[in-house]
């Protein structure tokens, strides 16, 4: 059974920082491209950042220079370090696992990030 378990969502002030984590099980973690996506109220789910099995990264323009995605293949975990947070970063953040060769993908349950003073 595949599981993506997220943690770290919270209420923070503008300019603050958060670190989100995703613990994966039931997949050969090192073979998957991992990603963070987010969905704000009334908006489409959008890409935040992805990281391949060989640690190539891709970021949405809105988070470049502020967010850092990383992975630990030994622990099967995915992290997102978020700095200089803005109110527009407020959203439910989702962990995603994607296997490029087989086009298989899985989603976590989502964790709420709220940036407000």
N, C-alpha and C positions, 0 to 999 in steps of 0.2 A: 504494500500500500504506500502510495506517494504522499508525503506530508511536507508542507512548507509552513513553518511556524515562525511568525513575526513577533518582534518586541521592540520597544523603545519609543513609541509614539507618546506625545505629551503636549501640554500647553506651555509655550515659551514666548518671551517678549521679542519684538523686532530687534534684530542684531544678535540674538542668541544663537546657541548651537544645540544640536541633537545628533545622536548616533542611533540609527536603526539597524537591527540585525534580523537575519532570516536563517533558521536552522532547517536544513533539508534532510530527508530520509526517503528511502525507497527508490532512489535513482543512483546511477553511477555519476556522482556529482561532478567529477573532474572533466567529464565529456560534454557537459551542458554549458551553453551560454546562459548567463544569469542576468537578471535585470530588475530595476525598480521602475514602477509606473505609478501615476497618481491620478486621482479624479476629484476635482473640486465640485461643489454643488452646482448643478445646472450645466456642467461642462462634460465634454468627452474625456475618456481615459487617455492619458498622454504619456509618452516615454519620458522618463527622467534620466536614466543612465543604464548602459549595459556593459558587461564585461565577459569576454570570451574565455574559453578554457586555457588559452595561453596569455591571458591578462591584457588583451587589447581592449581599450575602453572607448565609449562613445557617450556624449552628453548632449542633452537638450541645450539650446542656446541660452535659455532662461536661467540655467543653473551652473553654466561653465564658470570656473574660477571660484565657485562657492561650495560645490558639492564634490565629494570624492567617493567613488565606488571601489570596493575591494572584495577579495574572496580568500578563503583559507580552505584549500582542497583537502588538507589533512583532517580538518574538523567538519567539513561539508557545511560551511557557513558563508553567508553573504552579508556585507555591511554597507551602509551609506552614511558617511560623515557629512553633516549639513552645517555649514557655517554662515554667518551673516544673513540669518533668516529674515524673510519679508512676509508681510501679510498675504501676498499672492501665493506663497508656498503652502498655505492652508489647504489641506486635502486629505483624503484617505490614500495611504501609500501601500502599494501591493508588490509583493515579491513574485517574480516569474522565473521559471526554468524552461529552457527551450533546447531541444535536440535538433540541430540543423539537418542532419542526414535523414532522420525519420520524420521530421516535421511534427514532433511531439512537444507539447507544452503543458505546463501546470501553473496554477495560481495559488498564492497564499490567501488568507482570509482578509487581509487588510488591517492597517493600524492608523489611527487618527493622529494627524499632526495639526495643531492649531497655533498660529502665530498672531498674537494680539497683545496690545498693551492694556 
